Amino acid sequence: MRKALTPKMGKREEKTIAKNRRAFHDYEILETFEAGIELTGTEVRSLRDNNAQLTDAFALIRGGQAWLNNLHIAPFQHGNIANVDPDRRRKLLLHKKQIRYLAEKTQEKGLAVVPLKLYFNDRNLVKVEIALARGKKLYDKRTSLKERDVKREIDRALKDRSR
């Protein structure tokens, strides 16, 4: 049974578990995708306690499937033998067309698939926002830092001026 759309339902409510801020610093984001992730029950319960680290994670396309590596989900503290290895490879759930597209693009020089955000969507499913990204050079990082500092100074000046 489907509920009628109301203005309240139009909003996309998501509870962020972990963000990969380093990815925005190290990579130029070209495209983003939303992917499901294959997890066990104790991993989901651990994620509800915000026990995830996305910093060094990366995605690979192997054998027509997408895999997320180096995502650290701490073992559930009330779990028992059902706890799995915290750093295991996890399967990403994407459409075949998306997987083929990402596989083609990652064959190009300098492109990679990096996770940006791990969150619960409005239906309480764990989702990963992944991005097709190109690595930044050192001078690109410097210019983006400089632009951010200039923007911060402008905002500060406008705030002081409005007082």
ChimeraX attribute file (.defattr): number of C-alpha atoms within 10 A of each C-alpha:
attribute: neighborCount
match mode: 1-to-1
recipient: residues
	/A:1	3
	/A:2	4
	/A:3	6
	/A:4	7
	/A:5	8
	/A:6	8
	/A:7	7
	/A:8	8
	/A:9	11
	/A:10	8
	/A:11	9
	/A:12	8
	/A:13	13
	/A:14	16
	/A:15	14
	/A:16	15
	/A:17	20
	/A:18	18
	/A:19	18
	/A:20	17
	/A:21	12
	/A:22	12
	/A:23	22
	/A:24	15
	/A:25	16
	/A:26	16
	/A:27	20
	/A:28	18
	/A:29	21
	/A:30	10
	/A:31	10
	/A:32	15
	/A:33	15
	/A:34	17
	/A:35	20
	/A:36	15
	/A:37	19
	/A:38	16
	/A:39	13
	/A:40	12
	/A:41	13
	/A:42	21
	/A:43	23
	/A:44	18
	/A:45	16
	/A:46	19
	/A:47	21
	/A:48	17
	/A:49	13
	/A:50	17
	/A:51	17
	/A:52	20
	/A:53	18
	/A:54	23
	/A:55	18
	/A:56	14
	/A:57	18
	/A:58	18
	/A:59	22
	/A:60	18
	/A:61	17
	/A:62	10
	/A:63	7
	/A:64	10
	/A:65	16
	/A:66	24
	/A:67	17
	/A:68	23
	/A:69	19
	/A:70	17
	/A:71	21
	/A:72	18
	/A:73	21
	/A:74	20
	/A:75	21
	/A:76	21
	/A:77	11
	/A:78	9
	/A:79	14
	/A:80	10
	/A:81	6
	/A:82	12
	/A:83	17
	/A:84	18
	/A:85	12
	/A:86	15
	/A:87	16
	/A:88	13
	/A:89	15
	/A:90	17
	/A:91	18
	/A:92	23
	/A:93	18
	/A:94	16
	/A:95	11
	/A:96	12
	/A:97	9
	/A:98	14
	/A:99	18
	/A:100	16
	/A:101	11
	/A:102	20
	/A:103	20
	/A:104	11
	/A:105	16
	/A:106	18
	/A:107	10
	/A:108	9
	/A:109	8
	/A:110	11
	/A:111	18
	/A:112	21
	/A:113	25
	/A:114	27
	/A:115	27
	/A:116	24
	/A:117	19
	/A:118	28
	/A:119	20
	/A:120	18
	/A:121	15
	/A:122	13
	/A:123	8
	/A:124	12
	/A:125	13
	/A:126	22
	/A:127	21
	/A:128	25
	/A:129	16
	/A:130	22
	/A:131	23
	/A:132	20
	/A:133	23
	/A:134	18
	/A:135	17
	/A:136	16
	/A:137	11
	/A:138	9
	/A:139	9
	/A:140	15
	/A:141	17
	/A:142	13
	/A:143	11
	/A:144	12
	/A:145	13
	/A:146	12
	/A:147	12
	/A:148	12
	/A:149	12
	/A:150	12
	/A:151	12
	/A:152	12
	/A:153	12
	/A:154	12
	/A:155	12
	/A:156	11
	/A:157	11
	/A:158	11
	/A:159	10
	/A:160	9
	/A:161	8
	/A:162	6
	/A:163	5
